[in-house]
């Protein structure tokens, strides 16, 4: 059984085989001259299920070997406006040049499902993570991403 919800500013989805967590880091603004110093990002974390259960008979997840990516405003825009209709493929490289990530959002194999995946290669190590979201879970994620846009660019009321 899948669980989805919000906890401590995170949106999470737990499935039998994997879990995803999303959180927002707002843009940091220099209050004196009102310039954005650090743009905001949406953090996405994916982890595989361990195959073990906790004391409440819930699945446990391998958060020690999770994949974490920072989605920029350009990434979030593509996910909101394109992913419901076609696969969105995003490429991220770290500043040291030794880690490449391919992030995919798009329709899943079954009707009314969406696949979110990250394939990360660091040096010679490969880590692939994915989760299937229902249409409702993906719709909620898109709505949250839409609300996050103003925070990513530092627009406040």
Secondary structure as a PSIPRED ss2 file (coil, helix, strand):
# PSIPRED VFORMAT (PSIPRED V4.0)

   1 X C   1.000  0.000  0.000
   2 X C   1.000  0.000  0.000
   3 X E   0.000  0.000  1.000
   4 X E   0.000  0.000  1.000
   5 X E   0.000  0.000  1.000
   6 X E   0.000  0.000  1.000
   7 X E   0.000  0.000  1.000
   8 X C   1.000  0.000  0.000
   9 X C   1.000  0.000  0.000
  10 X E   0.000  0.000  1.000
  11 X E   0.000  0.000  1.000
  12 X E   0.000  0.000  1.000
  13 X E   0.000  0.000  1.000
  14 X E   0.000  0.000  1.000
  15 X C   1.000  0.000  0.000
  16 X C   1.000  0.000  0.000
  17 X C   1.000  0.000  0.000
  18 X E   0.000  0.000  1.000
  19 X E   0.000  0.000  1.000
  20 X E   0.000  0.000  1.000
  21 X E   0.000  0.000  1.000
  22 X E   0.000  0.000  1.000
  23 X E   0.000  0.000  1.000
  24 X E   0.000  0.000  1.000
  25 X E   0.000  0.000  1.000
  26 X C   1.000  0.000  0.000
  27 X C   1.000  0.000  0.000
  28 X E   0.000  0.000  1.000
  29 X E   0.000  0.000  1.000
  30 X E   0.000  0.000  1.000
  31 X C   1.000  0.000  0.000
  32 X C   1.000  0.000  0.000
  33 X C   1.000  0.000  0.000
  34 X C   1.000  0.000  0.000
  35 X E   0.000  0.000  1.000
  36 X E   0.000  0.000  1.000
  37 X E   0.000  0.000  1.000
  38 X E   0.000  0.000  1.000
  39 X C   1.000  0.000  0.000
  40 X C   1.000  0.000  0.000
  41 X E   0.000  0.000  1.000
  42 X E   0.000  0.000  1.000
  43 X E   0.000  0.000  1.000
  44 X E   0.000  0.000  1.000
  45 X E   0.000  0.000  1.000
  46 X E   0.000  0.000  1.000
  47 X E   0.000  0.000  1.000
  48 X E   0.000  0.000  1.000
  49 X E   0.000  0.000  1.000
  50 X E   0.000  0.000  1.000
  51 X E   0.000  0.000  1.000
  52 X E   0.000  0.000  1.000
  53 X E   0.000  0.000  1.000
  54 X C   1.000  0.000  0.000
  55 X C   1.000  0.000  0.000
  56 X C   1.000  0.000  0.000
  57 X C   1.000  0.000  0.000
  58 X C   1.000  0.000  0.000
  59 X E   0.000  0.000  1.000
  60 X E   0.000  0.000  1.000
  61 X E   0.000  0.000  1.000
  62 X C   1.000  0.000  0.000
  63 X H   0.000  1.000  0.000
  64 X H   0.000  1.000  0.000
  65 X H   0.000  1.000  0.000
  66 X C   1.000  0.000  0.000
  67 X E   0.000  0.000  1.000
  68 X E   0.000  0.000  1.000
  69 X E   0.000  0.000  1.000
  70 X E   0.000  0.000  1.000
  71 X E   0.000  0.000  1.000
  72 X C   1.000  0.000  0.000
  73 X H   0.000  1.000  0.000
  74 X H   0.000  1.000  0.000
  75 X H   0.000  1.000  0.000
  76 X H   0.000  1.000  0.000
  77 X H   0.000  1.000  0.000
  78 X H   0.000  1.000  0.000
  79 X H   0.000  1.000  0.000
  80 X H   0.000  1.000  0.000
  81 X H   0.000  1.000  0.000
  82 X H   0.000  1.000  0.000
  83 X C   1.000  0.000  0.000
  84 X C   1.000  0.000  0.000
  85 X C   1.000  0.000  0.000
  86 X C   1.000  0.000  0.000
  87 X C   1.000  0.000  0.000
  88 X E   0.000  0.000  1.000
  89 X E   0.000  0.000  1.000
  90 X E   0.000  0.000  1.000
  91 X E   0.000  0.000  1.000
  92 X E   0.000  0.000  1.000
  93 X E   0.000  0.000  1.000
  94 X C   1.000  0.000  0.000
  95 X C   1.000  0.000  0.000
  96 X C   1.000  0.000  0.000
  97 X C   1.000  0.000  0.000
  98 X C   1.000  0.000  0.000
  99 X E   0.000  0.000  1.000
 100 X E   0.000  0.000  1.000
 101 X E   0.000  0.000  1.000
 102 X E   0.000  0.000  1.000
 103 X E   0.000  0.000  1.000
 104 X E   0.000  0.000  1.000
 105 X E   0.000  0.000  1.000
 106 X E   0.000  0.000  1.000
 107 X E   0.000  0.000  1.000
 108 X C   1.000  0.000  0.000
 109 X C   1.000  0.000  0.000
 110 X C   1.000  0.000  0.000
 111 X C   1.000  0.000  0.000
 112 X C   1.000  0.000  0.000
 113 X E   0.000  0.000  1.000
 114 X E   0.000  0.000  1.000
 115 X E   0.000  0.000  1.000
 116 X E   0.000  0.000  1.000
 117 X E   0.000  0.000  1.000
 118 X E   0.000  0.000  1.000
 119 X E   0.000  0.000  1.000
 120 X E   0.000  0.000  1.000
 121 X E   0.000  0.000  1.000
 122 X E   0.000  0.000  1.000
 123 X C   1.000  0.000  0.000
 124 X C   1.000  0.000  0.000
 125 X E   0.000  0.000  1.000
 126 X E   0.000  0.000  1.000
 127 X E   0.000  0.000  1.000
 128 X E   0.000  0.000  1.000
 129 X E   0.000  0.000  1.000
 130 X E   0.000  0.000  1.000
 131 X E   0.000  0.000  1.000
 132 X E   0.000  0.000  1.000
 133 X E   0.000  0.000  1.000
 134 X E   0.000  0.000  1.000
 135 X H   0.000  1.000  0.000
 136 X H   0.000  1.000  0.000
 137 X H   0.000  1.000  0.000
 138 X H   0.000  1.000  0.000
 139 X H   0.000  1.000  0.000
 140 X H   0.000  1.000  0.000
 141 X H   0.000  1.000  0.000
 142 X H   0.000  1.000  0.000
 143 X H   0.000  1.000  0.000
 144 X H   0.000  1.000  0.000
 145 X H   0.000  1.000  0.000
 146 X H   0.000  1.000  0.000
 147 X H   0.000  1.000  0.000
 148 X H   0.000  1.000  0.000
 149 X H   0.000  1.000  0.000
 150 X H   0.000  1.000  0.000
 151 X H   0.000  1.000  0.000
 152 X H   0.000  1.000  0.000
 153 X H   0.000  1.000  0.000
 154 X C   1.000  0.000  0.000
 155 X C   1.000  0.000  0.000
 156 X C   1.000  0.000  0.000
 157 X C   1.000  0.000  0.000
